[in-house]
């Protein structure tokens, strides 16, 4: 037979083929591959490993920090200053650039561990049958065609088509999102479009065997497995720039054009007026330095970093710095169900006994037949309670009883419920020891255990599927009495079973029978017959208590929650209704239905659906991309391997810190330390605050820089030599930086989470920021030029330059208080409500003044001492901008434009 290419291997729907067809296609037999065939297959397919993650070197990360237009302009200014002998300017500029690069590397220096984590999930050993002999080999040596033997506790080492099963169950939550183990069989399935969670004759790499045993033939290895394909999606998806990064890049381009244009005009005017070439070059450098907010990249980074620290205290761990800002503009939160919206722990919710359905919170043990029900729940059960005292809720998987219980999720839920009402499985096992059993069988859908009640008296306890178990019953325990099971009884039980199932509960039925002697070799035909029906139990993986409130807050904040899960449609819909995500089933779509919708059609209809059930990893990516095509900022939460591609594709991936796999956490931008959906809302609020504060810092810096540019431009056109490059740099570094950082610590407004998210397309200059920059920059320039002109006519040139320098610096310090709000009065906000601003102003003002006062230092900066009158004029001008801006704010509020400007 010809070699099977990886492409053909990928396209073959092995779940639709019979055992004989599968073995034939893979050139193998039930006895396994021969040694020569193994060698051929290894050469053909390679090792059963996942590709390593590509990591960037420290140098590469450092160099990436310089890929910024404003940085390029600053470097050019530094070089030109050095050529002209202005070494002080060169050193200061280079220090600013290097500091910014170091900050960027420190925050971004977390290597991508997703693919490595995927690799570690695969089983290191595999038991195979080769040439009729069973042997344990390294899983990386597996090839398509190998026969693998599975038993409880094994990790599936590759993708397998099962050819033999005996009560086999595998736990696939990390891959499919379904919280319950999946029953497996070797039968043929129809339909090549069956999603992974419904392929009951397949076992997939990284899933674990929870029960039974099986034999499978390897159909895919390495990167061709389902986990491998996820690894491929992760490595293929390129990281996208955040909305803020896009805005800052655009800002850099605008500055380039403005700076070049102004410099050319100034240079041309100077040459035409006959000024010296060197003098005009220095003036152009001054303008370039004045125009560029060289501290902006560093300040934005620091504000984001401060936001990261605050969020960490509130259980939201940021892995990638820009995620803070992206959170603030989130419009869609696509959330996995299992473990994110729910507890990922099956829980008894309702019981049907004595013809009545009751809540699990009601006192079962005191009801007639209640003790029998509890006996059946705990004794016909293979789970076990860990030795020792109870653990915390998180340590024990958030169980009701606080105990760590080991076993099948359904069975542990039964034991946990019994424990929570004081009925201990361990005590019951001592009192009624198990003597023999009929293990659960997926074909029989029943499990039976036989216990010794007392000498010569035995009790059969049976649990299983309600319809099957009911057919085995002839009597019913009603109010503590055993009476014949009538058609009315059966109809009533069937109706209640349907009612529980309609609520998306997983329903189990329980029955018993008394024996006078122990059956030596029990069989279903002799033991599971003539049973007495006890009752029904409904279980579900319940939603987290706090999530409903979090969903309501999201809706109030204009954020749409979307559930994406591998679980069944009814279960997903029921949970979504409880949480307030949907009101009816019309908003639910399954993965199979999604496959029938074209890309173009789905992009139009994506807003019609809020719940997606039985989906594959590819579906999740498709859903996220469809929302992004609508221009929405999408956050995706998840904890499983199956969530990783969508986490990577989304604008912001949110991993779960407790239940999340290393893979999910590795590709996430943010990790929730408490796995609490509510923490996402907290993070969104923090993100909105960070973005609002960054806009304030940008408005402050750009209005200050515009004031500097206009001051220099107008002065140069008039013929004044008002400020040197070193003056501008000192103002930008000292009087700009600290107040801008203090703005980054401004408190959030009370109505922050009642506003709609900002659109990703909205300008960073919207909401009065752009207009504020322009008029405030004009005011700064006018006041500075006024002081210079007045000083120039009354004092020496040195004093005039010093007063202009001091005025411009102090203007920017007082102006920082103005931009704390574009509409609210500073007196309403409070001068002292941001203590960081007070300290920043004091330190910045002191550093500005000391340059003027300290002998020697003032000579280096080319400034001179001022007397009290001169300082009085400077301070009056600096406070003048507060008066002017307050008047503008008053006009805005009185004209009713406050909301548009806020």
N, C-alpha and C positions, 0 to 999 in steps of 0.2 A: 504494500500500500504506500502511496505517496506520503511524504512528510506533511504533517498538519501545520500550516502556518499559524502564527499568533492571531492573524485577522480572522481566519476560518474558525479557529478555536473560540474566539470571542463571540462569533455570530451563531454558533451552534446552540440551540435551546435543548440542552441535555435533559431537562426535566420532562420533555415531551417524547423522549425516546425510551424504548424498552431496554431492559437490562442487556439483552443480547446485542441490540444495536449500539448501545454505548460502548460495550467491550470491543465490538468490532471496529468502531470508529477510532478508538484509542489504541488499537493494536495490542490488546491484552486479553487475559483470561482470568477466571476467578482464582486460579492458582498464583496469579501475579506475573510480573515481567521476569524474563530471564536476565542473567547478568549482561549478556551482549545487548539485549534490548534496552536495558537501563542505560548502558554507555551511549547507545545511539540517541536515546531520548534526551540525555543530559547535554549532548553536543547540540541537539536541535533546539532545546528550550532554555538551557542554562540553569542556574541555581534558583531555588525557590526562596528568593530574598527580594526585599523591596529596595529600590534605589535610595542612596543616601541623599540627605538634604544638602543643597548647595549653600554654603555660608560665605559671606563677604569677609575679607580681611579687615583688620582694624584700620589700615591705611586707606583702603577703598571707602570705608565708612567716613573717614575723616575728610577725604577729598570730595565726597558727595556734598558735604556741607558748604562747599564753595560754589555750587551750581546755582547761583542766584545773581540776578542782574545787578541789584544794588551792591552786592559784594564785589562784583567785577569792577564797577565804577569806583568804589572805594580803593580797590587795589591799584587801579590806574592812577587815581589821585595820589596815592602813597608813592608810587614809582616816580611820577612827575615831580612831586615835592622833593624827593631825594635827589633827582637830577638837578634841580634848581638850588640844592643846598639847604632846604628847609627840613632838616633831619628830625626836629622835634615833632613836626606834623606827621612825618613818615612813621615814626615810632608809635605815636598815639593811634594812628589809623590802623596799623598792623596789629597792635594789641587788642583793639576792638574786634577786628576780624577773627583773630585766633581764639579769643574768648568765646565768641559766638560759635565757632566750629567745635570747640571742646564741649560746650554745653550740649550741642546737638548729638555728639557721639556718646556722651555719658547717658543721655536719655534713651537713645535708640540702640544701645549696645546689648541687646538681648538676642542671642542666636535663635534661629528658627529650629524648633525641636519636633515639629509635627511628624515628619517622615520617619525620624528616628524612633519616635514613640510608636508609630504604626509597626515598625520593624520589630520592636520589643514585644508587641502583643502576640506575635506568632509563636507557636509552640516550639521549644528548642528540640524536642524529641517527638518521634512518631513511630508507632508500631505498624509494620507493613508485612505483607505476605509476598515474598518474591520466590519464584520457582518452587512454590509449595511449602516453603519454610518461613516461619514467622520470626522477625528480628526487629530490634529497636535501632533506629537510625536517626541521624540529625535531620530535622525537618527541612533544612536547606537542600538536602540531597534528593528530596521527593521530585518525581517527574510525572507528567500526565500519563495515565495508564497504571500507576501504582495502586495496589489494593491496600487500603488503610483500615485498621481495626480500631473501633472506638468503644470506650466505656465511660461510665460516670466519673467525672473529675478531669477528663481529658480536655485540652484545648484543640479545636479542629485545626490541623496544620496546613491545610490547603482547601480549595473548593472541591467538594466531593459530590458525585451522584451516588446516592445510597442504593445498594443492591440487596442488603439484608438489614432488618431492624427487629428489635425486641424491646417494646415499650420505650423506644428511644425518644428523648426530649433534649433539645438544645436551647440555650439561653442566647438570644440574638438582639437584646435590647440596644446594645451599643451600635449595632449595624442597621436594625430595622426600626428602632424606636418603640417596639412592642414590649410591654412590661412583663408579660407572662412567657414562660418557656413554650417553645413550639413543638407540638407532637410531630414526629417524623415517621415516614413509611417508605417503602420501596416501590410503590405503585407508579404507574405512568400518569402524568397530568396532561390535560388538553389545553391548548392556548399558549402560544409563544410569548404573549404579552403579560403573563402573570407576574406580579411584582414579587420581589425577593421574599417578603414576609409570608407569601402564600405558596412558595415553592417547597412543599412539605417533603419532597424526595431529594432535596439538596441540603448539604451542610456546608457552611462557609467559613473560610479562614478567619480566625480570631474569636469565633463563637465558642461557647463551652458546653460540654455534655453534662446535663444536670441529672439525668435518669436513664436507666436502661443501657443497651449496647447496640452496636451496629457495625456494618461493613460498608465501605464506600470506595469507589474508584475515583482517583484524582482526575479532574477535568480541566483544572487551571492552576497554575503556580505563579508565584512572584507578582509582577506587575499586572498580570492578566487576571488575577483574582478580583473579586468585588472590592476587597480592601485595597488591592493594588491600584484599581481604577480610581478609587478615592484619592490615593496618594498622587496619582497622575493629575487629577483635577487640582489638587492643592498646589503642585509645583507649576502647573500651567497658568493659574490665575495670577495676574500681575496686580500688585498693590496700587490702588488708585489714590490720587492726591485728594485731600479733603477740601470741602468748600472754602475754608479759610485759606488754605495753601494756594488754591486757584486765585482767590482775590488778591493775596499778597504778591503772587507772580504777576498778575495784571497791573498791580500798583507799581511794581518794579519797572515794567515796560513803560508805563506812563511817565515815571520819573526820568527814565532814560531820554525820552523825547523832549521833555520839558528842560532837563538839564542841558542837553546838547543845544537846544534852540536858544536858551538864555545865554549860554556861554558864547555861542557864535555871534549873537547880537551884541553882547558886551565887548567881545574881542574886536568885532568890526567897527563899532562906534569908537572904541579907543584908538584903533589904528587911524581912522579917518580924522580924529582930533589930534593926531600926532603924538600920542603917548608912547612910552617905551614898550618894546615887545615883552621884556621880562616882567615889567610891571603888570601888563595885561594878562600874562600867563598866571601870575600869582593871584590876580583878581578873579580869574576864571576858576582857579582851584578853590578859592574861598567860596565862590558861588556853588560849586559842585558839592563841597563839604556841607555847606549850609542847606542845600536842597535835599541831601540824602539823610534820612533818619537812620543813621548807622546803628543806633541802639535798638531799632525796632525788632529785627529778628531775634536778638538776645532777650528783649523784654517779653515778646510774645512767648518764647520758649519758657522763660521763668514763670510767667503767669500761668501757663499750662502746667508746669511742674508743681506750682503751689496748689493748683486745682487737684492734681494727682494726689498730693499729700492729704488734702481734706477728704477726698473720696476714699482713700485707703482707710481712714478712720471710720468711715461709714460702710465698710465691707465691700467696696468696689475697687478692685485692684486693676489699675491701668497698665497694660503692657506696652502700648504704643502711644506716645504722647499726643499726637493729633486727634486721637479718639475722644479726648475730653471735649474739644470744640465740636466734633461731629455729632456727639450725643445731643448737644443743645439744639440741633436742627432736625433731629429724628422725627419723621412723620409716620413711619410704619415700623412696628416691632413684630417680626415673624418669630414666633416662639415654638420650640419643640414642646410636646405635651409631657411626656414621661420624664419625671425627675425635675422638671422646670415649673410647669403649672401644677403638677401633681406631686405626691410624696414618693412615687416610685416604690410603693409598698402596698400590696393588696390588703384590704381592710374589710372586715365584716361590717355591713351597713344595715341590713334588714334580715329578719327571720320570719318564717311562716310556720306556725305551730298551733295545734288545737283549732285549726280552721281560721286563724287570725294572723294577719301580717303585722309585725311589731318592729319598732326601731331597735337597733342594737344596744341603745342606751337603756332600754327597759330591763327590768330584773328577770332574766330568763330562769335562773336557778330556782326561784321560788314558784315558778309556774308548773302546773301538772305536765309531766313529760319533759320538763326542762333539763333535769339531771341526765335523763337518757340521751337527749340531744347533745349535751356537753360531753358525755362519755363517747358517743359516736364521733364527735368532732376531734377529740384528743387521742382516743385509743386506736381508731382506724386511721392512723396517721404516722408517717415515717419521719417526721421532723423531730428535732431534739433541742432542748434548752441547754445553753452553755452553762457549765458549772460556775459557781461564784455568784456574787451579788449582782443586782441589776446595774446596768450601765446607763449613761446619759442617753437621751433620746437620739442624738446624732450618732453616738457610737453604736447603738443597737438598731440603726436604720429607722429611727423615728417610730418605734413600736409603741403600742398603747401601754403595754406592761412595763416597758423600760428594760426588758430582758433581751439578751441576744439569742435569737432562735435560728437554728440552722436547718435548711431543707428547702423543699419546693415552695415558691411564694404563696401558692394557694393553701398549702398545709400549714405553713408558718402563720398565716393570717388566722386560721382556725385556732391554733394553740395560743396565739397572742390574745385573741379575743377572750378565750376561756380564762387565761391568766389575769386579764384585766378585771374580771368579775370574781376573782378568787378561786378559780377552779384550775388546779395545778396538774398538768399531764404527768409529772413525775410521781406524784402521790397516787394517781389513778393506776399507773403502770405497776406500782408495788401492790396495790390492792387487787387489781384484776390483770394478772400477767398474761401476756400473749402466748398462746400455745401453738398456733399455726396460722396460716394466711393464704390468701389468693391475691398476689400482687396486682396492681393496676395494669390494665391492658387497654391500649388505645382502640382495639377492635371491640372489646367487651364493654369499655367505658365504665368499668366498675372496679372497686377495690374492697376486699373483705378480709377482716381479721377475726380470729376466734379466741375468746378470753375465758379463763377459769374464774367464775364468780365465787364458787365455793366447792367443796368436795362433791363431785358428782353433778355439778351444775355448770353449764357453759353458755356463753352468750356470743352469738354471731353479730358483728357490726359491719354494715355495708354503706359505702358512700359512692356517688357517681352521678351520671347525667340523669336529670329528673325523668325524662320520658322513658329511658331504659329501666331505671330502678322501679318506677311505678308499675311497669309491666310485670315485675317480679314479686309484687306485693299482693297479699290476699286479705290483709287486715290493716287497721290503722289505730294508732294510739291517740285516743281522743279524751281529753280531760283525765288522763291517768288510767283510762280503761281501754282494753283491747277489744275492738268491735270489728265485724266484717267490713271490708272496703267496698262500698257501693259505687254505682256509676255516678251518682251525685257527688260523692266524695272525690272521685277521680276528676270529674269535670271541674270541680272547685279548685283542686290542686293545679290542674293544667292551666286554668285561668290565672291563678296567682303566679304561677311560673312565668307565664307570658308577661304579666304586669311587671314583674321584677326585671325580666329580660329587656322590656321596652325602656326601662330606666338605665339600660346599658350595664346592668349588674351581671356578673358571672354567677350562675345559679348552680348549687349542688343540692342533691337530695340525700336523705339519711334514712336508714331502716335497720331493724334488728330482728333477731329470732332466738328463742331460748332452746337449748339442747340439754338432754340429760346425760349424754355421753359424748366424748370427744371423737370427732370424725378423723380417722387416721390419715386418709388420703383425700382431702376435700377437693371437690370439683365444682365448677359453676352449676352444673346440672343438678347436683345434690345439695349444695350449700346455699346458692343464691336463688332460692325459690321459697315460696310460702312465707315471705318476709312481712314484718309489721312496719308500716310507714310511720316515720316520726315527724319529719318536717323538711323545710327548705331553708337554705341560707343564700343570701345575695351579697356578693362581694364586688368591690371596685377599687381601683387605684385612685384614691380620692384627691380632689383639688386641695391645694394648700389654703389654709384658712384666710391668710392675708392677701391672697392674689385677687380676689374679687374686688376688694377696695382699691388695689393697685390698678386694676383694669379700669375702674370708674375714674380714677385720677387721670389715667392716660387719655380717656375719652374727653374729659374736661379740658385737658391740655392740647386737644386737637391731634392726638396720636392714635393711630388705628392698630389695635392688637390683632394679629393673624396667627392662628394655630396651624402648625404643620407637623403631622405625626405619621408614624408607620402603623399606628393602631387601627382597629376597625372603625368603620364609618359611624355606627351607632354609639360606640364608646366615646369617640371624639366629639360627636355632636352633643351627647349628654353632658360631658365635662364643660364644653364651650357654653352651653346654655346656663349651667350653674354659675359660671364665671362672668356671665354677661357679655361674652364675646359675640354671640349670635342670639337671635330670638326664635328662629325656626330653621328647619333642615334645608331650606332653599339656598342657604349660603355655604353648603357643604359640597365639596368636590373630591372624588377619589382619584388616585393616581391613574387608574385604568381609564376613567373618563377624561382625564387631562391629556392622555395620549391621543385621544380622538380629536383634540382641538389643535389647530395649526398655530404656529408661532404668532402670526399676525393677528389672528382672531383672539388668541389668549391675551395678547398685549392690550387689546381693547376691552376685554371682559374681566381682567384680573381683579378689578375693584368690586365685582359682583360676589366674590367669595372671601369668606373670613376663616374657613376651616378646610384643611386638606387632609384626607385620610388615606392610609395604605399607599404612601408615596415612597419613592426610591431617592437616593442621593441626587440623581440627575433631575428629578422633579423639583427638589428643594432649590437647586441652583436656578432652574428655569423660572420658578415663582419669584425668587429674589430679583432676577434680571428683568422680569416683566414689570415689576414695580419701579425698578430703576429707570426703565425706558419711559415711564410716565413722569420722570423727573423727580421722583420721591427719594428722600434720604432714608435708607432701609437699615434697621438693626436686626440682626438674627441671633436668637439665643439658642443654645443647645448644649448637650452634654455627651453625646455619643459620637462614635467614629462616623456614623452616617451624616452627622451635622457638619462635619469639617469643611466639605466643599462650599456649602452655602455660607458658613461662617466666614470663609475666605472671600467669597464673592461679594458679600454685603458691604455696605459702607462702614459698618461697625459690627464686628462679631463679638458676642457676649458668651463666654464659657462659664460652666458651673464649677466652682472650686472644690466642692465636696464630692458630688456624684460624677463630675465630669471626667472623661478619659483624658489622658495626657495629650492625645491627638487634638481633641476639641479645644483644650486650654492652649495648646501650642499655636493654633492658628488664630486665636481670639485676640481682639484688640483690648478687651476688658474681661476680667474674670470676677465672678461674684463669690466672695469668700464664704457667704452664708447660703448660697443657692436660693436666695430669696428673690422672687420676682419683684417684690416691692423695692428692693435695692436698685433695680433698673430705673424706677421712677426717681429715686433719690439722685442717681447718677445723671439722669436727664436734666433735673433741676440744676445740679451743679454745672453741667455742660452749658446750659442756657446762661447761667450767671457768669461763667468764664468768658463766653463769647461776648456778652454785654460789656464786661470789663475790658476785654481786648479792644472792642470798638471805642470805648472811652479812651484807652491808652493811645490808639491810633489817632483819634480826633485831637487829643492833646499834643502828640508828637508832630503831626502834620501841620496843625495850626501854628505850632511853635516854629517849625521849619519854614513854613510859608512866610511867617513874620520875618524870619532871618533873610530869606531870599529877597523879599520885597524891600527890606531895609537896605541890603547890599546893592540891589539892582537900581533902586531910585537914587541912592547915594552916589553910585558910580556914574549914572547918567548926569547927575548934577555936577559931578567932579569932586565929591568928597571921598577921602580914604578913611572910612569909618571903622571897620573891623578887620582884623587879620584872621587867617585860617585857624591859628591856635586859639583865638578867642571863641570862634564858632565851635570848635571841637570841645573846648572846655565846657561851654554852655550845654552842648548836646550831651556830653557824658555826665556832667554833675547835676545841672538843674533840670535836665530832662529825665534821666534814668530813674532816680529814686522816686520822684512823684508819679511817674508812669507805673512803676511797680506797686506803689501804694494804691493806685486806681485798680490794679488787679486784685486787690483785697477788699474792694468795696462790697458791702452787703447786698444781697438780692432784694429786689422790690417785692412787696407783699403779693402782688398780682402776677408774679412771674409765671406760675403754672396754670393760670387761667387764660393765657394768650395762646393763639395758634402758633405752630412752629413756623419759623421763618423759611421762606422758599430758598432752595439752594441757588436759584438764579438771581435772588435779590441782591442788590448792590450793598457793599459794605458801607457805602456813603448814604444809604437810605435812612429815614427817620431823623432828619435834621443834622446828621453827621457831616455831610458834604457842605451844606450851607454854613454850618458852624465853623468848619475849618476855614472857609473863605473869609467870612466877616471877622472872625476872631484873629486870623492872621493879619488882616488889614489893620485892625485896631492895634495889634502889637507893633507893627511897622510904623504906624502913624505916631504912636506914643514915643517910640525909640527915636525916630527922626526929629520929633519935636524937642525932646530933651537934648539931643546932639546939637541941633540948630541953636537952641537957647544958650547952651554951654559954649558953643563955638564963638558966639558973639560977646560973651561975658568973661570967658576964661581962656586959658591956653589950649592948644590943640590936644596936648596930652590929657588934660582934665576932661575935655569934651569926649575923647575916645573912651576914657575910663567911665564916664557917666553913661555913655551909650551902652557900654559893655555891662555895667551893673544894672542899668534899667532893663535891658533885654533879658538878662538872667533872672532878675527878681520878678519881672512880668510873667515869665513862664512858671515860676513857683506859685504865684498867686492865681494864675490862670488854671492850674491843676485843680483847684477847688471848684472852679466854674463848671468843668466838664463832668463832674460827678453826676449831673443830670442836665438834660437839655431843656427841661421844662420846670422842674421844681426849684424853688428859690433855695439858695445856699443857707439862708436863715431858717427855712423849713426843714431842710435835711439836717442841719446842725453842723457848726464849724468843728465840733469835737467828736462827732459820731464815728469818724474813722481815725483811730489813734495812729495808724500807720502813716496816714497822710501828714499828721502833725510832726511826727518824727522825721519823715522824709523831707519836709519843708525846712525844718530846723537844721538838719545836717547839710542839705543842699545849699541853703542860704549861708551857713557858716563857711562852707568850702569856697563859695563864691567870694565872700567878703575877705577871707584870709588871704586869697591870692592878691587882693588889692592892698591889704594891711601889712603883710610880712615883707620886710626889706629883703632884697635879693630876688625873692620869688616874683615880686611885682615887676622887677626889671626884666626877668626872663619872659614874662607875659606881655611886657610893653605897656604897663598901666602905672598910674601914680596915685598917691593918697588923695582922699577927698575930705573936705571939712563938713561940719554938721549941716550947714545950709545945703550944700551939694547933695549930701545923703538924704536930706529931707525932700528935695526935689525928686530924687530917684525913687524914694519910697512912695511919694504921692502919685507918681506916674504908674508905679507897679500896682497900686490899689485902684487906680482909675479903671483898669480893665474889668474889675469886679463890678463896679458901678454900672458900666456900660452893658455888660452881659446880663446883669440883673434886670435892667430896663428892657432888654430884648426878650427875656423870659416872661416878664410881666405882660408884654404885648402878645406873645404867643398864647399864654393862658387866657387872656381876656378875649382874644379873637376866636377861641374855641378850637384851635389847632393843636392842642396839647397832646392828644392821643397819637396824631400823625407824626409828631416830633419825638414821642417817647421811645 
